[in-house]
Amino acid sequence: MSNARERYLQALDLFSAETRAAADRLGLPSACSEWSIADVVRHVTGVQAEYGGAVLLGRALGENGLTADHQSVTTGSSDWEAVEAWEQLATKLRRAAHDATEADFSSLSLAGLDMVMHAWDIRWGAVRVGLAANLEFPAGWLEWMEQYRERADEGSIRGPGIFQAAVEPPADATRSERFAAWSGRVPRVAYVPMPDHPATPSVASAPSAPTDAG
């Protein structure tokens, strides 16, 4: 099993890769209801500015437990500015990772999970219009995620800002699709008809916990 440092850095790279791949369709709906792809990027940037920033960049939490960076990156901005803000933060976090300890990264496991799940949500936007297949989670992350699922307290992880009610996956679902379904996501675009929500000008997303399912 990969260690916490490797998983967090892999999550950074995975989310960055999906964000770049979606650069020409930032206004499309994501797997998160009423969030465009750009809204997901804003959300993840805010979460990592808050949690990764506090641990890796030594930024003190301000009012409401948020860093100043979280508050700034989740305010109104163009979709391109949202991607640029993510790239700048991700670069700072990667550089700071060299001086961090394994214990530091252990405290960022849920923040890493947030990036991995939202990478899946961004890919879903491409799957929905026939441009890609579902994202398969990296092996090290998938092992960690399945262990997390086994020990999760269902009473505390379901609700607004966390995970929605679990969805029944298809019989031939992959391990990644089964975890996505457990987290409250429709595992396949064609599996359950999805109500259309038009791509609208992106607005700032409210901050939420790092296990947010969108």
N, C-alpha and C positions, 0 to 999 in steps of 0.2 A: 504494500500500500504506500502511496506517495505521502511525503510529510506535509505539514501545514504550509510551509514556505512554498514548496513546489505547487501545491494546489492553488494558493492565492495568486501566484504569478501566472499560472496557467489560466486561471479565471480572468485575470486582467487581459491576457493575450486573446483569449477566446472572445470576450466581449468586444474588444477593440476590432478584431477581425470581422465580427458580424456587423458592427457599426459601419466599418469602411465598406463592406459589401452592400450595405443598404443605403449608401450615400446618395444614390440617384432616386430613392423612393422613400424619403424620410417622412412624407406626409401620409403614407399608407397606414391603414389600421394595423396594430400589433395584436398579439394574442391577449393583451390586457384590455378588457372592455373599456371603450371610450378613450383609450390612449393611442396616439399615433406612435410610429417608430421613434420619432424625435422626442416625444414625451417620455418614452422609456429611457432614452439616452439621458434626458434631464434628470429623471428620477435616480438612475444609477450613479450619475455624477454627484448628485446630492448625497446619496448614501455613502459613497466612498470618500467624499470630502469630509463627511462627519466622522465615520468610523476609521477608515484608513488614514485620514488626516490626523486624527487624534493619536493613533498608535504609531504611525510611521513618520509623520511630519512634525510631531510634537506640538500640534495646535490645540490650544485649550478650548474646551467647550464653552459656549456663551449662553445667552438666555435660551430657555426652553431646551437646553441640552444640545444645541446645534452650534456648529462652527460657523464663523462668518462666511466661509466659502460655500457651505450648504445653502445658506440663505441667498447668496448672490447667484449661484448657478441654477437655482430653481425658479428664479424670477423670469419674466417674459424676455424672450430672445428669439432670434430667427432660428430656423432649423439648422442652418450651417453653423451658426454661432454655438449651438448646443453641442455639435460634434467637435468643434474646435476646443470648447471648454473641457470636454471629456479627454481629448487627446493630450491637452496640456497637463491635466491632473494625472492621467495614467503615466505619463513620462516621469513626473515627480515621484510618484509612488514606486515605480520600478527602480529609480535611482536610490531612493531611500531604503529599499529592501536590502541592499548590500550591508547596511549597518544594523539591521534589525535582528532580533533573536528569534529562535523557534517559538518561544513563549509568546512573543509579540504576535506571530502569525496564528498561533492557536486561538488567540482571542478574536481573530478575524474570520473564523470559519463560517459564521453565518453571513457576514458581509461578502465573503467569497461565493457562498451559495446564491446570494442575491444576484451577483453578476452572471453566474452560470444559468440560472433560471431565466433571467431576462435576455440572455443571448438566445435562448430557445424562443422567447417571445418575439424577438426581432426576426429571427429566421422564419417564424410562422407567417410574418407579413409577406415574405417572398413565396412561401409554400401556397398561401391562399390564392395567389395570382399565377401559379403554375411555373414559377421560376426556380424552384429548389425543392429538395426533399427535407423532411424533418431533421433537425439537428440531433445527432447522437452525442450524448455526453461523453467526455473523456473518461477512460477506464478508471483512473485514480479517483476522479470525482464521483463516478457512478458507484463505486464500492463504498465511498464515504456516505453518499446520499442514501443508499439502501440501508446502511447501518443507522443513519439518522432516522429514517422512516420507522425502523423497528423499535427504536427507543423513544420516539416522539410521544408527547402527551397530547392526545387528540383534543382534549378539553381546552387546551391553551393555544393550540396552533391554528384553530379554525376561527375565522372572523375577519372583520374589516381590517385591511392593512397587513394581514398575514396570509393564510391559505384559505381558499374557498372550499366548499364541500367537495369531497372526492368524486371523480367521474369514473364510471365503469369503463375500463379499456376494452378494445376488441380482443378476441381470443388469441389472435396471432400478434399481439402487440410486442414490440421490442422492450427491452429493459428500460430504455430511456422513455419510451411512450408510457410505460406503466408508472414510472415515477412522475411524469408530467400529469398523468391522470390523477394520481394520488394527491398531487398538489393543487388540484382543482382546475386544471387546464384540459380542454378538449384535445385528446391525444392526436387526432388526425382531422384535417380540415374537412374531408369528405365523410368522416364517420358520423357526425351529428350536424345537421344543417345549422349554419350560424347566421343569426340576424345581422344584416349589413349595418355597419355604422360608418357613415361617410367620413373621408379624410377631411378634416377641418383645420383651419389655422391652429397650430399648436399653442397651448397655453401652459403655464407653469403647473407642475403636478405637486400636490400636497405631499410633504415628507411623510414617510412611514417607516416601519420597522424593517430591518434588513432581510427578513424572511418574507417580505411582501410578495404575493403571487400575482399582482397586477390586476 
